[in-house]
Amino acid sequence: MTFDLLAQDSATKARAGRLETAHGTIETPIFMPVGTAGTVKAVSQQTLKTDINAQIILGNTYHLYLRPGLDVLKAAGGLHKFNGWDRPILTDSGGYQVYSLSNTRKIKEEGVKFRSHVDGSQHLFSPEGVMDIQRVIGADIIMAFDECTPWPCEYDYAARSLEMTHRWLKRCIQRFDSTEGLYGYEQNLFPIVQGSTFKDLRIKSAEFIAEQGRAGNAIGGLSVGEPAELMYEMTELVCDILPKDKPRYLMGVGTPANILENIALGVDMFDCVMPTRNARNGMLFTTQGIVNITNKKWETDFSPLDPELGGHASTFYSRSYVRHLFQSKEMLGPQIASAHNLAFYLWLVKEARKEILAGTFGPWKERMVKQVMTRL
């Protein structure tokens, strides 16, 4: 995998780059639709490719391990073959999902014991095991197994958790580097910076992660309830330490404003369930602001969802019609809304990239943060 830094904005720390993987090129900054269980909810692979033009999607180790299971994935030849997606895939390690199972899991040095949310069966995720699982899944980019601390969090707990995450990382690296991919192409391991919202812990973790010299690096444990200002402060701190010649991935972020602000701080890659989750509840992100499509004001608005956006979902269907679908509880409503919101997110990072390359990102970002977060 190679990463070429093509431009850096002079007024901010925003960067434009190109990431080459075994399954294709990713132009950064990029947003990655979340396909937790091998599918981006309510969106077909064809729509992801032709309408949304997603360059990379996510899968989740925890969910794929439980269903369909490793035997099925291995027999299929990995997730790419299983779901028919021939562009890059990134898999999260399952650390966040296990963190979410706070009532049914136990964290020890060995790893994490947890009960399946599917059938209650007991399982162990260890750093070595998670590397092996991600070899079977076969994503282009795989994440180290870490502990995601909650917010707020006691300093002592965050410090102990960080040390364990670093020990787990060394075990991940050892296992990853001593094994081969199963399907004849390269995989790349990204470590994850943790440390909650404590500056000294974030600095310590960023320095440790930078020393590992991996192909890319991630920032985890943010967007878990802390104020946006704290998220930005931690992100800037970490981005200033992580290597400039490697892609930086901020996990689980965020709103359109969050994405623009974090691009300005030097982040290259983002993922979040927000565009699809909010779409299923009738919240549409547009180039002019936020639309709650179930509001009566759209009942006789026969204009497209967003004529400026392009793409089938955004230009073919009217606001009135999509409102009707939601009012009638027709499944097509959330499908259209999901495709539209993802198209918006991909449009947003593409526009940001254009502005970075043109040297005009700073003033454009200030204008767009206000514009895209305005409630219409």
C-alpha positions in Angstrom: 0.0 0.0 0.0 1.3 3.5 -0.9 0.2 6.9 0.2 1.1 10.0 -1.8 0.5 13.4 -0.2 -0.5 15.7 -3.1 -1.2 19.0 -1.4 -1.5 20.7 1.9 -3.6 23.7 2.5 -1.6 26.8 3.6 -4.3 28.3 5.9 -5.1 25.0 7.7 -3.6 21.5 8.2 -5.9 20.0 5.6 -4.3 17.5 3.2 -5.2 15.9 -0.2 -3.7 12.5 -1.0 -3.9 9.3 -2.9 -3.9 5.9 -1.2 -3.2 2.8 -3.4 -4.5 -0.6 -2.2 -4.7 -4.1 -3.7 -8.4 -3.4 -4.7 -7.9 0.1 -6.0 -7.2 3.8 -5.4 -8.7 5.9 -2.6 -8.5 9.7 -3.0 -8.3 11.5 0.3 -9.9 13.0 2.3 -12.4 10.2 2.1 -15.6 9.1 3.8 -16.1 5.4 4.1 -19.7 4.1 4.3 -20.2 1.6 7.1 -21.2 -1.9 6.1 -21.2 -3.5 9.5 -22.4 -7.0 8.6 -21.1 -7.1 5.0 -23.8 -4.7 3.8 -24.3 -0.9 4.0 -27.8 -0.9 5.4 -30.6 -0.4 2.8 -28.0 0.3 0.0 -27.1 -2.2 -2.7 -23.5 -2.6 -3.9 -24.5 -1.3 -7.4 -25.9 1.9 -5.9 -22.7 2.3 -3.8 -20.7 2.1 -6.9 -22.7 3.9 -9.5 -24.7 6.5 -7.6 -22.7 7.2 -4.5 -19.2 6.3 -5.9 -17.9 5.0 -2.6 -14.2 4.3 -3.0 -13.9 2.1 0.2 -16.5 0.6 2.6 -16.2 -0.8 6.1 -17.0 -4.2 7.6 -17.0 -5.2 11.2 -15.0 -8.1 12.6 -17.3 -8.7 15.6 -20.5 -8.9 13.5 -19.0 -10.9 10.6 -17.4 -13.3 13.0 -20.8 -14.1 14.5 -22.7 -14.0 11.2 -22.1 -15.5 8.6 -19.1 -16.9 10.5 -15.5 -17.6 9.4 -16.3 -20.9 7.7 -18.7 -19.3 5.2 -16.3 -16.3 4.6 -13.3 -18.5 4.0 -15.3 -20.8 1.7 -16.4 -17.7 -0.3 -12.8 -16.5 -0.6 -13.2 -13.6 1.8 -15.6 -10.7 2.2 -14.9 -9.2 -1.3 -16.0 -12.4 -3.0 -18.9 -12.9 -0.5 -20.6 -9.5 -1.0 -19.4 -8.8 -4.5 -17.5 -5.6 -3.6 -14.3 -5.3 -5.7 -13.1 -2.0 -4.3 -11.1 -1.6 -1.0 -12.6 -2.7 2.3 -11.5 -1.7 5.9 -12.5 -3.8 8.9 -12.8 -2.5 12.4 -11.4 -4.9 15.0 -14.5 -5.3 17.0 -13.0 -3.5 20.0 -15.7 -0.8 19.9 -18.5 -3.4 19.6 -17.1 -5.3 22.6 -16.9 -2.0 24.5 -20.6 -1.5 23.7 -21.4 -4.9 25.4 -20.4 -3.5 28.8 -22.9 -5.7 30.6 -21.8 -9.0 29.0 -18.0 -8.7 28.7 -14.9 -9.1 30.8 -11.6 -7.4 29.8 -8.4 -9.2 30.9 -4.8 -9.2 29.7 -5.5 -12.2 27.6 -8.3 -10.5 25.7 -12.0 -9.9 26.1 -14.6 -12.5 27.0 -18.0 -11.7 25.8 -21.5 -13.1 25.2 -22.9 -13.0 21.6 -25.8 -10.6 21.2 -27.2 -13.2 18.7 -27.5 -16.3 20.9 -25.8 -15.6 24.2 -22.8 -18.0 23.4 -19.5 -17.1 25.0 -16.4 -16.1 23.0 -12.9 -14.7 23.5 -11.4 -12.0 21.4 -7.6 -11.8 21.8 -5.2 -9.6 19.8 -3.9 -12.7 18.0 -7.4 -14.1 17.4 -8.6 -10.8 16.0 -5.7 -10.7 13.5 -6.5 -14.3 12.4 -10.2 -13.4 12.0 -9.4 -10.4 9.9 -7.1 -12.5 7.7 -10.1 -14.7 7.0 -12.3 -11.7 6.3 -9.6 -10.4 3.9 -10.0 -6.6 4.1 -7.4 -4.4 2.5 -7.0 -2.4 5.8 -7.4 -4.1 9.2 -7.5 -2.5 12.6 -5.5 -3.4 15.7 -7.5 -4.8 18.6 -7.9 -2.1 21.3 -10.0 -1.0 24.2 -12.2 2.0 23.6 -12.6 3.8 26.9 -16.0 5.5 27.7 -16.4 9.2 28.2 -16.2 10.5 30.8 -13.5 8.3 32.2 -11.3 8.4 35.2 -7.6 9.2 34.5 -6.3 6.1 36.1 -8.6 3.8 34.2 -7.7 5.6 30.9 -4.0 5.2 31.7 -4.2 1.5 32.5 -6.4 0.9 29.5 -3.9 2.7 27.2 -1.0 0.6 28.5 -3.0 -2.6 27.8 -4.0 -1.3 24.3 -0.3 -0.8 23.6 0.6 -4.3 24.8 -2.2 -5.7 22.7 -0.9 -3.8 19.7 2.6 -5.4 20.0 0.8 -8.8 20.0 -1.3 -7.8 17.0 1.8 -6.7 15.1 3.7 -9.9 16.0 0.8 -12.1 14.8 0.1 -10.0 11.7 3.7 -9.9 10.6 4.2 -13.7 11.1 1.2 -14.6 8.9 0.3 -14.2 5.3 -3.0 -13.0 3.6 -5.2 -15.9 2.6 -6.3 -14.7 -0.8 -3.2 -13.6 -2.7 -3.2 -9.8 -2.0 -1.7 -7.5 0.6 -3.4 -6.5 3.8 -2.3 -3.6 6.0 -2.6 -3.2 9.7 -3.4 0.2 11.2 -2.8 0.8 15.0 -5.1 3.0 17.0 -4.3 5.9 19.2 -6.3 6.0 22.5 -6.0 8.0 25.7 -9.5 9.4 26.2 -9.5 13.2 26.5 -6.3 13.4 28.5 -3.6 15.3 26.7 -0.6 13.5 28.2 -2.1 10.1 27.4 -2.9 11.1 23.8 0.6 12.4 23.3 2.1 9.2 24.8 -0.1 7.0 22.6 0.4 9.0 19.4 4.2 8.7 19.9 4.0 5.0 20.6 1.8 4.4 17.5 4.1 6.5 15.3 7.1 4.5 16.4 5.5 1.3 15.0 6.0 2.4 11.4 2.8 0.9 10.0 1.2 1.9 6.7 -1.4 4.1 8.3 -2.6 5.1 11.7 -6.0 5.6 13.4 -7.4 7.8 16.1 -10.0 6.0 18.3 -11.9 6.7 21.4 -13.4 10.0 20.3 -17.0 10.8 19.2 -18.2 8.8 22.3 -20.1 11.6 23.9 -17.4 14.2 24.6 -18.0 17.9 23.5 -16.9 18.6 19.9 -14.2 21.1 21.1 -12.5 18.3 23.1 -12.6 16.0 20.1 -11.0 18.7 17.9 -8.3 19.4 20.6 -7.4 15.7 20.9 -7.4 15.2 17.1 -5.1 18.2 16.5 -2.7 17.1 19.2 -2.5 13.6 17.7 -2.3 14.6 14.1 0.7 16.9 14.9 2.6 13.8 16.2 1.5 11.1 13.7 3.8 10.8 10.6 2.9 13.2 7.8 3.6 10.6 5.1 1.0 8.1 6.4 -2.8 8.3 6.1 -4.7 9.3 9.3 -8.1 7.7 10.1 -10.4 9.3 12.6 -12.8 6.5 13.7 -16.6 7.0 14.0 -16.8 10.6 13.0 -19.2 12.3 12.4 -21.5 15.1 11.4 -20.7 17.1 8.2 -19.3 19.9 10.4 -17.2 17.4 12.4 -15.7 16.0 9.1 -14.9 19.5 7.7 -13.3 20.6 11.0 -11.2 17.4 11.3 -10.1 17.6 7.7 -8.8 21.1 8.6 -6.8 19.4 11.5 -5.1 16.9 9.2 -7.4 13.9 9.1 -7.6 11.9 5.8 -10.2 9.1 6.5 -13.6 9.0 8.2 -16.4 6.6 8.8 -19.7 6.9 10.6 -23.2 5.3 10.7 -24.8 8.8 10.9 -25.7 9.3 7.2 -27.5 5.9 7.0 -28.9 5.9 10.5 -30.3 9.4 10.3 -31.6 8.7 6.8 -33.7 5.9 8.2 -35.3 8.4 10.6 -36.0 10.9 7.8 -33.1 13.3 8.3 -31.5 14.3 5.0 -28.2 16.2 4.6 -28.2 18.4 1.6 -25.8 21.0 0.0 -28.0 23.8 1.4 -28.6 22.3 4.9 -30.5 19.7 6.9 -34.0 18.6 5.9 -36.4 16.6 8.1 -38.3 15.0 5.3 -41.3 14.0 7.5 -42.2 17.7 8.2 -45.4 18.9 6.6 -43.6 21.8 4.9 -42.3 19.3 2.3 -45.8 17.8 1.5 -46.1 19.7 -1.8 -42.5 20.4 -2.6 -42.0 18.6 -5.9 -38.4 19.7 -6.4 -35.7 17.0 -6.2 -34.1 16.1 -2.9 -30.9 18.0 -3.9 -30.5 19.0 -7.6 -26.9 20.2 -6.9 -25.7 16.9 -5.7 -26.2 14.7 -8.8 -26.8 11.0 -8.6 -30.1 9.1 -9.1 -31.5 9.2 -5.5 -30.9 12.9 -5.1 -32.1 14.2 -8.4 -34.9 11.7 -9.5 -37.2 11.7 -6.4 -39.0 14.7 -5.1 -39.2 15.8 -1.5 -42.9 15.4 -1.6 -42.7 11.8 -2.8 -40.0 10.8 -0.3 -42.1 12.3 2.5 -45.0 10.3 1.3 -42.9 7.1 1.4 -41.9 7.8 5.1 -45.5 8.7 6.1 -46.7 5.4 4.5 -43.8 3.5 6.1 -42.7 2.2 2.7 -39.2 0.6 2.8 -38.2 2.6 -0.3 -38.2 5.8 1.7 -35.2 4.8 3.9 -33.5 3.3 0.9 -33.7 6.5 -1.1 -32.7 8.6 2.0 -29.7 6.4 2.7 -28.4 6.5 -0.8 -28.9 10.3 -0.9 -27.1 10.9 2.5 -24.1 8.8 1.5 -23.9 10.6 -1.9 -23.9 13.9 0.1 -21.1 12.7 2.4 -19.0 11.5 -0.6 -19.7 14.8 -2.3 -18.6 16.8 0.8 -15.2 15.2 1.0 -14.7 15.4 -2.8 -15.4 19.1 -2.7 -13.1 19.5 0.3 -10.4 17.7 -1.7 -10.9 20.1 -4.7 -10.6 23.1 -2.4 -7.4 21.8 -0.8 -5.9 21.2 -4.3 -6.9 24.7 -5.3 -5.5 26.3 -2.1 -8.9 27.7 -1.1 -10.0 25.2 1.6 -9.9 27.6 4.6 -12.5 30.2 3.7 -14.6 27.5 1.9 -14.7 25.3 5.0 -15.8 28.3 7.2 -18.7 28.9 4.8 -19.7 25.3 4.4 -19.7 24.4 8.1 -22.5 26.9 8.6 -24.3 26.1 5.3 -24.6 22.3 5.6 -25.6 22.4 9.3 -28.4 24.9 8.8 -31.9 23.4 9.5 -34.1 24.0 6.5 
